[in-house]
Structure formats: C-alpha cells, structure tokens
Amino acid sequence: MKKLLCLLLAALMLLSLVACGESTDDPSGDETKDQGPQKEEETADPNYTCDLPSDLNYKDATIGLLFADVNNRGDEFGAEELGHGVVSDAVYERNIAVQEMLGVVLEMYPETDVNSVMDLDIQGGLGDYDLVANGTYMSVQPAMESKYINLTPLENIDTTKHYWTQGYNDMVTFTDENMQFLVSGPVAISMFRLMYLTLYNKTLFVDNQITDLYETVKEGKWTLDYQYSIVKDHYVDKDGNAKASEGDFFGFVTGDTISVDPYMVASDIHMIIKDNDTGELAYNADALGNLSDLCDKVQLLYNDASTYVYKGAENDDVPVNKIIEHFTANNALMVTTMFLKMETNFEDLAALTYGIAPMPKFSEMQKNYYSYVQDQVTCLGISSVVGDENRQEMLAAVLEAMAYHSYRLVRPAYYETALSERYMQDPQSKEVLDMIFNTLYFDFSSSCSNIFPGCVIRDNLRPILSGKENTVSSSTRSWQRQIDRMLEKYNDTLANIGT
C-alpha cells in the first residue's frame, strides 16, 4: 500500500508540472534576451509551460487563418502533408497538435494582399477569417485602428509566456491599459529568417592576417569603428575595367535600402518611445545627437573605396540575392545579410569557409550587441470581425496553443536542425548564432513607422545614413512636427478604444 501511495503521489506531482502536452523539451533561459535557444534538461520551466485548461474541446469548430504568402513566409502556416522537409513537417505537426489539443479544424487561407482581404471580410461582416497573420509593418496601423481584437482581457492567451517574444510584446503594447492586438514569436519562422547578421570569409581573414571575428565579438570589440578599420584598403579591380563594379573585390558589400535598417537597433537608438506612465507614443528628439554620431560612422563605412553598395530596392530587398551572390563569388571580405539568404543560397555558400557575427555595436561603451529582425516579420491577431466573446476566447486558445507547439516543434526544427546543423560550419559559429538570437531587439520606429504616411522614419533614414553628407539635423527638423501630429491622433484613437 505504501508503495502504491508513493507511485500515485509521484504521478500527481508529474502531472502538476505538465500542461498543454509534453514539456520535457521546453527551452528555458533569460527572457530579457528573448528567443534564446537554451534547452531545459530536467524540469519544466513555468515560463514555457502552457497553462490552458486541459479539458478544452471546441467540437471541431473551424478556424479560418488568413496569412501572407509572400517573401518566404507562406510556409509558416501552410503545410498540408508530411514529407516536404524537416521544417515543413514540423509546421504540419504543429498544426495537427493544435487541432487535436483543442478539438478545432484549422482552415488556411494564403493571400498576397492580406490587408485588403481582411478589410473586405470585416466590412461585409462575413467572418471567414478569424485569425490574421501578416508582416508587422503592414499590421500595426490596422491594429491601431481597431481592426484586431485587444488580446489583453482574454483569459486563454498569456503573452507573458516565453514562447511569445517579449520584446515584440512590449513594442506593440499601448496605453496605460497595456492593450495588445498583435503577437509574434517562433510561430513565425520569419523571426529567425529575417534577422540580420554579418557574414565573413574566414579564409580571406587568414590570408589578410585579420583576427577572426569570433574573438573580436567575444571580447566586445566588434564595433562600427573596428569594422571600418579592417574593411578599408581591400579594394581590388578584379574585373579589370578600371572602375568599381560588381565584378571587383571589396572589403565590405552591402546595400542602401533594407541593409541600412539594422543600424538603429544595433546602436540602441530609438526615435519613437513610450511614456513610462501613460504608455503614449512620443517622438524622441533627445536621440538626435546619437543619431548624428551614428550617421558619421555609417557614412564613413559606406563611402570608403573598399565598400560596394548595391543601390535601390531592386538590388537590396528581401527577395533579392545580389549581396549574398557577391559574397559567394569570393569577391567580399564581409557582407551584411540575413539568415534567409544563407538558407536560400546554401549550395553556393557551402563552397566557402565562412563565419558569422552580429551587426557591430556603435562603440565599445555599448554593453550589448543588439540584433534586428526585418519589419516584414510575421505577427498574428484576432480579426475584429469576431464579435462573440466565447469565440474570441476560443481563438485566443488557438493562438496560445499555436505558440506553445511552435516553440516545442517548429523552433528546434528550424533553429537547431536546419539552421544550426546545416549552415554553421564550426562550434564557434554556433556559439555566435546563439548570441545573435539571444540579443533579438525591437524598435518601434524601425518596425512600425509605416503608420506615418509620407514620413516613414526607417525609410527616410536609409538615404541619410548611407549618403555622403550628414543631414540628420536638418532632415529630422521637419519630421518632429509631422510625427507629433500623427502620434497625437493615434494616441487619442487608442485611448478611445472600447469606450
């Protein structure tokens, strides 16, 4: 009898640690570093344990999920069968796990223009699309216009759980009521794919007697100044046409469009901030001095003879491979790129010996490296077409289950198997990979400034930071008036939601 009681007690204790399916593979770590790849070995970390009631059963209710099938984001949701690779299989298994856990049927709707389709669904009161997944830069304004449900009052979603990205949560939480309409995390594979990094040719570093960047990064000395010091004096007119061109060798290859975007986050500069007491959005004029200093450093790098800059979105955008192809042609010491480019150009990269580094810090005085994820990263929310509160709670449960099972299944499939094992060539690169993802960081003006028509801060900074003359002071002078007016309108709109 004593043995039986002990066994029963042990079983009850085990059940108390487990919720929402298996938890023995749940990662743990310091969430101030967001999506850290650390693993939990022995015990269930409550930050990664799903607390949804175990008896939820929605009796095969159909859930319509509208998602953006563009720029390598379609496979985040639309996996219809097994056998299409480790990541696709993980997405498929995630979808099945959510359906079986909650007794729902996920109906996927891929579209290229999600906002237009969503608007028609809301205006017509059709309700075909319960959940909506779209790029962040396209989602923030509709969220602030009440086209998504405020998730904060809903009981079946807990955005403090670490299978949701906490830095992202903070960026898209508004007012002193902490209203949150959008969420993201490993449910979005683009959270990994669209993160920026520095890719460097290890063989050429040895040939040029340059210390491997792994050592420099570990010492905290990987800065914009250091990057400039090793980039300069490495131009070679390789194609012999007596002018800088795509066929030449350069110390650094980058672009003047999306490749400029990570510098603000990497340097910890924020042009839009939130009031600590009211949560209202405000223009941060105090950041202009640091922004001007950043401009000096980036322009020095961009205008050196040993740097080649691909011009315009036709040469520097998410679907374009110009920069990575310059690197794989053995014509660059280092480049700014994103992990998606390593994934889509793996065969050519495999012929090289390369390493990875985060984006450089502003200076050695900066304590941490910060890693920027491109503003097209996918986020999710509940469409405002869903008026029934019980259905809202069901959809909140679906989001929660999807986030939990994505962390359990999709994250390791992409991060640990596809990315770490396939693309990282040595233990040092794997260590730096962990560092990059542990320093995931968000900034409203970088990811969400499409809410300012005609004054998109991120876009306006591209020609300034990559230009030849520091015009930060004069260029930003007119921004403040325009942005202040629009922020006042958005703050008022947010304050009146639900009143």
VEXDRENRO-320412 format. One line per field, with one value per residue (C-alpha): residue number from 1; residue in three letters; x, y, z. Coordinates in nm, 2 decimals, m for minus. Layout:
num	c(NUM;...)
residu	c(ALA;...)
u	c(X;...)
v	c(Y;...)
w	c(Z;...)
***
This chain:
num	c(1;2;3;4;5;6;7;8;9;10;11;12;13;14;15;16;17;18;19;20;21;22;23;24;25;26;27;28;29;30;31;32;33;34;35;36;37;38;39;40;41;42;43;44;45;46;47;48;49;50;51;52;53;54;55;56;57;58;59;60;61;62;63;64;65;66;67;68;69;70;71;72;73;74;75;76;77;78;79;80;81;82;83;84;85;86;87;88;89;90;91;92;93;94;95;96;97;98;99;100;101;102;103;104;105;106;107;108;109;110;111;112;113;114;115;116;117;118;119;120;121;122;123;124;125;126;127;128;129;130;131;132;133;134;135;136;137;138;139;140;141;142;143;144;145;146;147;148;149;150;151;152;153;154;155;156;157;158;159;160;161;162;163;164;165;166;167;168;169;170;171;172;173;174;175;176;177;178;179;180;181;182;183;184;185;186;187;188;189;190;191;192;193;194;195;196;197;198;199;200;201;202;203;204;205;206;207;208;209;210;211;212;213;214;215;216;217;218;219;220;221;222;223;224;225;226;227;228;229;230;231;232;233;234;235;236;237;238;239;240;241;242;243;244;245;246;247;248;249;250;251;252;253;254;255;256;257;258;259;260;261;262;263;264;265;266;267;268;269;270;271;272;273;274;275;276;277;278;279;280;281;282;283;284;285;286;287;288;289;290;291;292;293;294;295;296;297;298;299;300;301;302;303;304;305;306;307;308;309;310;311;312;313;314;315;316;317;318;319;320;321;322;323;324;325;326;327;328;329;330;331;332;333;334;335;336;337;338;339;340;341;342;343;344;345;346;347;348;349;350;351;352;353;354;355;356;357;358;359;360;361;362;363;364;365;366;367;368;369;370;371;372;373;374;375;376;377;378;379;380;381;382;383;384;385;386;387;388;389;390;391;392;393;394;395;396;397;398;399;400;401;402;403;404;405;406;407;408;409;410;411;412;413;414;415;416;417;418;419;420;421;422;423;424;425;426;427;428;429;430;431;432;433;434;435;436;437;438;439;440;441;442;443;444;445;446;447;448;449;450;451;452;453;454;455;456;457;458;459;460;461;462;463;464;465;466;467;468;469;470;471;472;473;474;475;476;477;478;479;480;481;482;483;484;485;486;487;488;489;490;491;492;493;494;495;496;497;498;499)
residu	c(MET;LYS;LYS;LEU;LEU;CYS;LEU;LEU;LEU;ALA;ALA;LEU;MET;LEU;LEU;SER;LEU;VAL;ALA;CYS;GLY;GLU;SER;THR;ASP;ASP;PRO;SER;GLY;ASP;GLU;THR;LYS;ASP;GLN;GLY;PRO;GLN;LYS;GLU;GLU;GLU;THR;ALA;ASP;PRO;ASN;TYR;THR;CYS;ASP;LEU;PRO;SER;ASP;LEU;ASN;TYR;LYS;ASP;ALA;THR;ILE;GLY;LEU;LEU;PHE;ALA;ASP;VAL;ASN;ASN;ARG;GLY;ASP;GLU;PHE;GLY;ALA;GLU;GLU;LEU;GLY;HIS;GLY;VAL;VAL;SER;ASP;ALA;VAL;TYR;GLU;ARG;ASN;ILE;ALA;VAL;GLN;GLU;MET;LEU;GLY;VAL;VAL;LEU;GLU;MET;TYR;PRO;GLU;THR;ASP;VAL;ASN;SER;VAL;MET;ASP;LEU;ASP;ILE;GLN;GLY;GLY;LEU;GLY;ASP;TYR;ASP;LEU;VAL;ALA;ASN;GLY;THR;TYR;MET;SER;VAL;GLN;PRO;ALA;MET;GLU;SER;LYS;TYR;ILE;ASN;LEU;THR;PRO;LEU;GLU;ASN;ILE;ASP;THR;THR;LYS;HIS;TYR;TRP;THR;GLN;GLY;TYR;ASN;ASP;MET;VAL;THR;PHE;THR;ASP;GLU;ASN;MET;GLN;PHE;LEU;VAL;SER;GLY;PRO;VAL;ALA;ILE;SER;MET;PHE;ARG;LEU;MET;TYR;LEU;THR;LEU;TYR;ASN;LYS;THR;LEU;PHE;VAL;ASP;ASN;GLN;ILE;THR;ASP;LEU;TYR;GLU;THR;VAL;LYS;GLU;GLY;LYS;TRP;THR;LEU;ASP;TYR;GLN;TYR;SER;ILE;VAL;LYS;ASP;HIS;TYR;VAL;ASP;LYS;ASP;GLY;ASN;ALA;LYS;ALA;SER;GLU;GLY;ASP;PHE;PHE;GLY;PHE;VAL;THR;GLY;ASP;THR;ILE;SER;VAL;ASP;PRO;TYR;MET;VAL;ALA;SER;ASP;ILE;HIS;MET;ILE;ILE;LYS;ASP;ASN;ASP;THR;GLY;GLU;LEU;ALA;TYR;ASN;ALA;ASP;ALA;LEU;GLY;ASN;LEU;SER;ASP;LEU;CYS;ASP;LYS;VAL;GLN;LEU;LEU;TYR;ASN;ASP;ALA;SER;THR;TYR;VAL;TYR;LYS;GLY;ALA;GLU;ASN;ASP;ASP;VAL;PRO;VAL;ASN;LYS;ILE;ILE;GLU;HIS;PHE;THR;ALA;ASN;ASN;ALA;LEU;MET;VAL;THR;THR;MET;PHE;LEU;LYS;MET;GLU;THR;ASN;PHE;GLU;ASP;LEU;ALA;ALA;LEU;THR;TYR;GLY;ILE;ALA;PRO;MET;PRO;LYS;PHE;SER;GLU;MET;GLN;LYS;ASN;TYR;TYR;SER;TYR;VAL;GLN;ASP;GLN;VAL;THR;CYS;LEU;GLY;ILE;SER;SER;VAL;VAL;GLY;ASP;GLU;ASN;ARG;GLN;GLU;MET;LEU;ALA;ALA;VAL;LEU;GLU;ALA;MET;ALA;TYR;HIS;SER;TYR;ARG;LEU;VAL;ARG;PRO;ALA;TYR;TYR;GLU;THR;ALA;LEU;SER;GLU;ARG;TYR;MET;GLN;ASP;PRO;GLN;SER;LYS;GLU;VAL;LEU;ASP;MET;ILE;PHE;ASN;THR;LEU;TYR;PHE;ASP;PHE;SER;SER;SER;CYS;SER;ASN;ILE;PHE;PRO;GLY;CYS;VAL;ILE;ARG;ASP;ASN;LEU;ARG;PRO;ILE;LEU;SER;GLY;LYS;GLU;ASN;THR;VAL;SER;SER;SER;THR;ARG;SER;TRP;GLN;ARG;GLN;ILE;ASP;ARG;MET;LEU;GLU;LYS;TYR;ASN;ASP;THR;LEU;ALA;ASN;ILE;GLY;THR)
u	c(0.00;0.28;0.45;0.12;0.06;0.42;0.36;0.03;0.19;0.47;0.23;0.03;0.34;0.45;0.10;0.12;0.43;0.30;0.03;m0.07;0.11;0.47;0.70;1.02;1.17;1.07;1.36;1.44;1.66;1.67;1.38;1.54;1.73;1.40;1.44;1.74;1.80;1.88;1.72;1.56;1.70;1.54;1.24;0.96;1.01;0.67;0.77;0.75;0.46;0.12;m0.15;m0.46;m0.72;m0.67;m1.04;m1.09;m1.28;m1.44;m1.60;m1.44;m1.51;m1.35;m1.09;m1.01;m0.65;m0.56;m0.19;0.06;0.20;0.49;0.87;0.94;0.66;0.40;0.54;0.49;0.13;0.05;0.19;m0.07;0.12;0.44;0.74;0.85;1.15;1.22;1.07;0.76;0.70;0.73;0.47;0.24;0.29;0.23;m0.10;m0.21;m0.11;m0.32;m0.62;m0.60;m0.54;m0.84;m1.08;m1.06;m1.01;m0.76;m0.86;m0.57;m0.61;m0.30;m0.31;m0.07;m0.27;m0.38;m0.50;m0.74;m0.89;m0.92;m1.09;m1.35;m1.42;m1.47;m1.68;m1.90;m1.94;m1.86;m1.63;m1.44;m1.11;m1.08;m0.71;m0.49;m0.11;0.08;0.40;0.45;0.49;0.15;m0.03;0.04;m0.18;m0.48;m0.43;m0.43;m0.75;m0.93;m0.92;m0.78;m0.92;m0.74;m0.59;m0.52;m0.86;m0.88;m0.82;m0.70;m0.38;m0.09;0.16;0.40;0.49;0.83;0.70;0.58;0.86;0.87;1.05;0.79;0.51;0.65;0.68;0.31;0.16;m0.02;m0.16;m0.16;m0.42;m0.15;m0.36;m0.20;m0.35;m0.06;0.17;0.47;0.74;0.87;0.52;0.67;0.97;1.05;1.15;1.46;1.49;1.47;1.73;2.04;2.40;2.75;2.88;3.26;3.51;3.73;3.99;4.04;4.06;4.36;4.51;4.50;4.62;4.30;4.19;3.89;3.57;3.47;3.75;3.66;3.29;3.36;3.58;3.31;3.52;3.32;3.21;3.15;3.49;3.66;3.47;3.59;3.95;3.95;3.74;3.94;4.23;4.08;3.96;4.08;3.99;3.93;3.74;4.00;3.75;3.92;3.62;3.44;3.19;3.01;3.29;3.55;3.67;3.57;3.63;3.26;2.95;2.61;2.30;2.14;1.79;1.69;2.06;2.07;1.78;1.96;2.20;1.94;1.86;2.23;2.32;2.03;1.88;1.50;1.32;0.98;0.94;0.66;0.58;0.65;0.33;0.07;0.21;0.16;0.38;0.62;0.89;1.23;1.41;1.68;1.80;1.91;2.26;2.33;2.17;2.40;2.70;2.58;2.54;2.90;3.02;2.79;2.87;3.25;3.20;2.96;3.18;3.51;3.66;3.67;3.29;3.05;2.69;2.40;2.15;1.78;1.52;1.57;1.91;1.86;1.54;1.42;1.37;1.69;2.03;2.27;2.47;2.50;2.59;2.87;3.00;2.97;3.16;3.46;3.45;3.39;3.57;3.23;2.87;2.55;2.28;2.01;1.97;1.71;1.99;2.20;1.91;1.83;2.19;2.33;2.48;2.70;2.79;2.90;3.20;3.34;3.48;3.28;3.18;2.90;2.90;2.62;2.58;2.86;2.79;2.80;3.11;3.28;3.09;2.77;2.72;2.54;2.51;2.15;2.00;1.74;1.47;1.34;1.00;0.83;0.84;0.50;0.27;m0.08;m0.40;m0.78;m0.98;m1.23;m1.50;m1.52;m1.77;m1.88;m1.68;m1.68;m1.54;m1.27;m1.17;m1.15;m0.93;m0.71;m0.67;m0.57;m0.31;m0.17;m0.16;0.00;0.27;0.34;0.36;0.57;0.83;0.82;0.83;0.90;1.17;1.40;1.33;1.44;1.69;1.86;1.83;1.80;2.00;2.25;2.34;2.33;2.46;2.70;3.04;3.21;3.13;3.24;2.97;2.71;2.81;2.78;2.45;2.31;2.45;2.27;1.93;1.98;2.01;1.70;1.58;1.29;1.24;0.90;1.05;1.23;0.95;0.63;0.69;0.47;0.20;0.34;0.24;0.49;0.73;0.83;1.13;1.30;1.28;1.38;1.69;1.81;1.95;2.08;2.28;2.41;2.47;2.77;2.66;2.53;2.19;2.04;1.98;1.81;1.63;1.47;1.37;1.05;0.98;0.91;0.61;0.46;0.51;0.39;0.06;0.01;0.11;m0.14;m0.41;m0.30;m0.28;m0.63;m0.76;m0.60;m0.73;m1.09;m1.09;m1.36;m1.51)
v	c(0.00;0.24;0.17;0.23;0.56;0.67;0.59;0.78;1.08;1.08;1.06;1.35;1.56;1.49;1.58;1.91;2.00;1.93;2.12;2.15;1.83;1.73;1.98;1.78;1.95;2.31;2.55;2.79;3.10;3.47;3.62;3.96;3.81;3.69;3.39;3.22;2.87;2.73;2.40;2.28;1.94;1.82;2.03;2.22;2.60;2.76;3.04;2.77;2.56;2.62;2.67;2.63;2.41;2.05;1.99;2.25;2.09;2.30;2.01;2.05;2.42;2.56;2.83;3.05;3.17;3.43;3.46;3.64;3.40;3.63;3.66;3.31;3.34;3.12;2.80;2.94;2.81;2.63;2.27;2.02;1.70;1.54;1.47;1.82;1.87;1.90;2.25;2.19;1.86;2.05;2.31;2.03;1.85;2.18;2.24;1.88;1.92;2.24;2.08;1.77;1.96;2.19;2.00;2.25;2.24;2.49;2.63;2.81;3.10;3.22;3.56;3.82;4.13;4.03;4.38;4.42;4.07;4.13;4.47;4.32;4.05;4.30;4.54;4.27;4.11;3.77;3.63;3.40;3.49;3.46;3.49;3.71;3.67;3.94;4.13;4.37;4.68;4.61;4.51;4.79;5.06;4.83;4.72;5.08;5.13;4.86;4.60;4.35;4.24;4.36;4.04;4.17;4.09;3.74;3.46;3.20;3.38;3.46;3.68;3.68;3.32;3.30;3.11;3.46;3.71;3.95;4.24;4.22;4.23;4.55;4.72;4.66;4.72;5.05;5.30;5.25;4.97;4.76;4.70;4.44;4.35;4.16;3.88;3.70;3.45;3.12;3.07;3.30;3.13;3.47;3.57;3.37;3.41;3.78;3.86;4.05;3.94;3.99;3.71;3.70;3.49;3.31;3.21;3.57;3.68;3.44;3.54;3.91;3.83;3.97;3.83;3.60;3.79;3.53;3.65;4.02;3.96;3.77;4.05;4.30;4.49;4.43;4.79;5.01;5.17;4.82;4.71;5.02;4.96;4.61;4.69;4.98;4.92;4.60;4.70;4.51;4.59;4.22;4.25;4.50;4.76;5.04;5.13;5.00;4.74;4.42;4.20;4.36;4.25;4.47;4.46;4.52;4.47;4.60;4.79;5.13;5.01;4.73;4.67;5.02;4.93;4.73;5.01;5.19;4.88;4.76;5.10;5.11;5.43;5.48;5.77;5.67;5.58;5.52;5.73;5.52;5.63;5.67;5.43;5.70;5.71;6.01;6.14;6.11;6.43;6.35;6.07;6.31;6.36;5.99;5.95;6.21;6.03;5.71;5.87;5.98;5.62;5.46;5.71;5.66;5.29;5.33;5.58;5.40;5.28;4.93;4.92;4.83;4.95;4.79;5.07;5.07;4.81;4.63;4.53;4.53;4.38;4.06;3.86;3.98;3.79;4.05;4.09;3.72;3.64;3.89;3.71;3.36;3.47;3.51;3.89;4.02;4.01;4.05;4.14;4.25;3.99;3.79;3.42;3.38;3.44;3.17;2.93;3.02;3.02;2.73;2.54;2.83;2.91;2.56;2.61;2.87;2.87;3.14;3.27;3.48;3.78;4.01;4.36;4.57;4.78;5.16;5.16;4.95;5.16;4.99;4.69;4.45;4.36;4.40;4.21;4.35;4.14;4.29;4.46;4.20;3.95;3.79;3.87;3.74;3.87;3.81;4.00;4.25;4.08;3.83;3.99;3.69;3.68;3.30;3.27;3.53;3.31;3.01;3.19;3.31;2.95;2.86;3.14;3.02;2.65;2.75;2.95;2.67;2.39;2.62;2.66;2.29;2.17;2.44;2.63;2.33;2.21;2.54;2.68;2.36;2.13;2.34;2.65;2.53;2.19;2.28;2.63;2.67;2.52;2.51;2.53;2.90;2.99;2.80;3.00;3.33;3.21;3.17;3.51;3.67;3.52;3.59;3.96;3.99;4.35;4.57;4.93;5.09;5.34;5.06;4.81;5.01;5.36;5.28;5.43;5.77;5.82;6.04;6.03;5.67;5.71;5.39;5.46;5.83;5.73;5.50;5.77;5.98;5.70;5.57;5.91;6.14;6.43;6.42;6.59;6.44;6.78;6.95;6.64;6.55;6.90;6.87;6.52;6.61;6.84;6.59;6.29;6.47;6.55;6.19;6.05;6.27;6.13;5.77;5.82;5.96;5.67;5.42;5.59;5.58;5.21;5.03;5.35)
w	c(0.00;0.08;m0.25;m0.43;m0.25;m0.34;m0.70;m0.70;m0.54;m0.79;m1.08;m0.94;m0.90;m1.25;m1.39;m1.20;m1.39;m1.73;m1.92;m2.29;m2.39;m2.35;m2.18;m2.14;m2.45;m2.34;m2.35;m2.07;m2.04;m1.97;m2.15;m2.15;m2.44;m2.60;m2.82;m2.66;m2.78;m2.44;m2.35;m2.04;m1.94;m1.62;m1.50;m1.66;m1.66;m1.60;m1.85;m2.12;m1.99;m2.15;m1.88;m2.09;m1.93;m2.03;m2.09;m2.37;m2.66;m2.93;m3.11;m3.45;m3.48;m3.80;m3.75;m4.06;m4.06;m4.33;m4.38;m4.61;m4.87;m4.98;m4.94;m4.79;m4.53;m4.67;m4.52;m4.17;m4.17;m4.50;m4.46;m4.58;m4.55;m4.43;m4.65;m4.76;m4.53;m4.16;m4.12;m4.33;m4.14;m3.80;m3.92;m4.02;m3.69;m3.50;m3.68;m3.60;m3.24;m3.21;m3.37;m3.15;m2.83;m2.87;m3.10;m3.38;m3.75;m3.90;m4.24;m4.40;m4.65;m4.82;m4.98;m5.12;m5.01;m4.66;m4.55;m4.84;m4.80;m4.42;m4.48;m4.71;m4.46;m4.18;m4.39;m4.51;m4.17;m4.33;m4.06;m4.29;m4.14;m3.76;m3.73;m3.94;m3.99;m4.18;m4.18;m3.88;m4.09;m4.26;m3.94;m3.69;m3.84;m3.88;m3.52;m3.40;m3.60;m3.41;m3.68;m3.44;m3.10;m2.79;m2.65;m2.30;m2.14;m2.29;m2.04;m2.29;m2.40;m2.18;m2.36;m2.07;m2.16;m2.32;m2.63;m2.72;m2.80;m2.50;m2.68;m2.95;m2.70;m2.54;m2.88;m2.97;m2.63;m2.60;m2.33;m1.96;m2.01;m2.18;m2.49;m2.72;m3.05;m3.22;m3.11;m3.25;m3.17;m3.30;m3.45;m3.72;m3.88;m4.02;m3.67;m3.74;m4.12;m4.13;m3.87;m3.98;m3.94;m4.07;m4.29;m4.33;m4.53;m4.28;m4.55;m4.66;m4.29;m4.25;m4.58;m4.48;m4.12;m3.96;m3.63;m3.66;m3.58;m3.33;m3.10;m3.16;m3.09;m2.77;m2.64;m2.71;m2.96;m3.27;m3.34;m3.64;m3.60;m3.59;m3.90;m4.08;m3.98;m4.13;m4.44;m4.58;m4.82;m4.95;m5.29;m5.59;m5.95;m6.02;m6.35;m6.49;m6.61;m6.41;m6.21;m5.90;m6.02;m5.92;m6.06;m5.82;m5.48;m5.18;m4.81;m4.74;m4.96;m4.85;m4.98;m4.94;m4.87;m4.62;m4.54;m4.37;m4.14;m3.87;m3.76;m3.55;m3.34;m3.33;m3.19;m2.94;m3.08;m3.06;m3.24;m3.11;m2.74;m2.49;m2.19;m1.88;m1.70;m1.98;m2.24;m2.50;m2.81;m2.84;m3.07;m2.90;m3.00;m2.74;m2.97;m3.25;m3.11;m3.11;m3.44;m3.59;m3.45;m3.59;m3.93;m3.92;m3.86;m4.11;m4.38;m4.33;m4.38;m4.68;m4.87;m4.84;m5.16;m5.02;m4.98;m5.26;m5.21;m5.41;m5.49;m5.46;m5.36;m5.69;m5.57;m5.19;m5.07;m4.90;m5.22;m5.39;m5.38;m5.51;m5.19;m5.10;m5.46;m5.44;m5.13;m5.27;m5.58;m5.34;m5.40;m5.05;m4.72;m4.54;m4.61;m4.43;m4.49;m4.32;m4.23;m4.51;m4.76;m4.60;m4.64;m5.00;m5.11;m4.92;m5.21;m5.31;m4.95;m4.89;m5.12;m4.89;m4.53;m4.36;m4.02;m3.88;m3.64;m3.51;m3.65;m3.50;m3.19;m3.20;m2.97;m2.71;m2.44;m2.55;m2.32;m2.55;m2.92;m3.05;m3.34;m3.56;m3.74;m4.06;m4.04;m4.25;m3.96;m3.92;m3.64;m3.56;m3.42;m3.39;m3.65;m3.52;m3.73;m3.44;m3.21;m3.00;m2.67;m2.65;m3.00;m2.91;m2.62;m2.84;m3.09;m2.80;m2.70;m3.06;m3.07;m2.73;m2.84;m3.17;m2.99;m2.75;m3.00;m3.24;m2.97;m2.90;m3.26;m3.52;m3.34;m3.29;m3.65;m3.80;m3.54;m3.43;m3.73;m4.04;m3.93;m3.68;m3.82;m4.19;m4.21;m3.91;m4.01;m3.67;m3.29;m3.28;m3.54;m3.35;m3.03;m3.22;m3.37;m3.01;m2.92;m3.22;m3.13;m2.76;m2.84;m3.05;m3.00;m3.13;m3.20;m3.29;m3.54;m3.73;m3.74;m3.72;m3.87;m4.17;m3.96;m4.06;m4.43;m4.60;m4.31;m4.26;m4.03;m4.12;m4.49;m4.45;m4.27;m4.54;m4.78;m4.49;m4.32;m4.65;m4.80;m4.83;m4.61;m4.25;m4.28;m3.97;m3.80;m4.10;m4.22;m3.89;m3.80;m4.02;m3.90;m3.55;m3.63;m3.87;m3.64;m3.33;m3.51;m3.62;m3.28;m3.11;m3.34;m3.28;m2.90;m2.90;m3.11;m2.88;m2.57;m2.70;m2.80;m2.60;m2.47)
***
